[in-house]
Amino acid sequence: MPDAIVAEGLVKRYGKVVALDGLDLVVPEGTVLALLGPNGAGKTTTVRVLTTLIRPTEGHASVVGLDVVKDARELRARIGASGQYAAVDEYLTGAENLELVGRLYHLGTKRAKVRARELLEQFDLVDAGDRPVKGYSGGMRRRLDLAGALVANPPVLFLDEPTTGLDPRARLGLWDVIDELVAAGTTLLLTSQYMEEADRLADKIAVIDHGKVIALGTSDQLKDQIGGERIELTVNDSADLETARQALSSLAVGDIQIDANIRKITIPVTDGSQSLVDALGRLSSEGVKVRDVGLRRPTLDDVFLSLTGHEAEEKVGEDDVTVKELAR
């Protein structure tokens, strides 16, 4: 399977600030790669380099075999991008927004109109297509923005925080649309702050921190890196948290985490079911009353916390990507 996206040793500096520090990526054709990282890790900078909107300070990258610097103009006609915030003109109708993008891509007026109607139907926006976008819901705006990224039928699509701000129902709907695009052969690189989104959509996940890829693999591979299962339990009385920690310390194969605000203890273990039985027996012997208890595998949140030392955060301060920039 040929590689649709290749980045080697990407460095991007803004004065003394290093946004990318030798980043490497490979995305095979027809697959989905999710970029996860904390605030300021370099996710959006990576997308902007790969979509030709900024030049790397060092290193090189190619998309569909075209160099992002030397072949920038040609490449822009072969990719689509949708940023964190819907880049639509709320005073135009949905159809007019898509026709505008089509003309920017030099499709011609007639073809732009036809393509706009095709996309309105694909994204279930036919009934709203002739209404001004200012009356659209957040989910409708996101669908229209994604439709705009597909006007030129790009083989590679970049989505930067595609479902930020959407309610759960709208997010699930957009995931279904993305699934359809990938099933049709589109290569997708997306950034996300939602762990379940990466788990649901991505063939592989790259965790970025301080401008470097610090882990790469499938969701299961990344979870296996930190290993084992977790016992999660909540005690009735916060005064029992330390007693519980001491009673369970010899069962743990890593650090025990305590959230005193909700009286919750998380214990990494092996042989989960037997460890759970042992844990409950020890707590009963110590007179610790348990309100709730469960056994689970690591989540991507656990992976992220283990690899970076902090939880994922919504990014701020990084420039957004818009399809209109690409079409210029």
HURA-V553683 format. One record per helix or strand of 3 or more residues. SS is the DSSP state (H for helix, E for strand). FROM is the first residue (numbers start at 0). LEN is the number of residues. If there is no record, write none. Layout:
BEGIN
ss-><SS;SS>
from-><FROM;FROM>
len-><LEN;LEN>
END
This chain:
BEGIN
ss-><E;E;E;H;E;H;E;H;H;H;H;E;H;E;H;E;E;H;E;H;E;E;H;E;H;H>
from-><2;16;31;42;57;71;78;93;108;132;137;155;167;186;194;203;211;218;228;237;256;263;271;289;299;322>
len-><12;12;6;8;6;5;4;11;14;3;12;5;16;5;7;6;6;8;7;14;3;6;14;8;9;5>
END
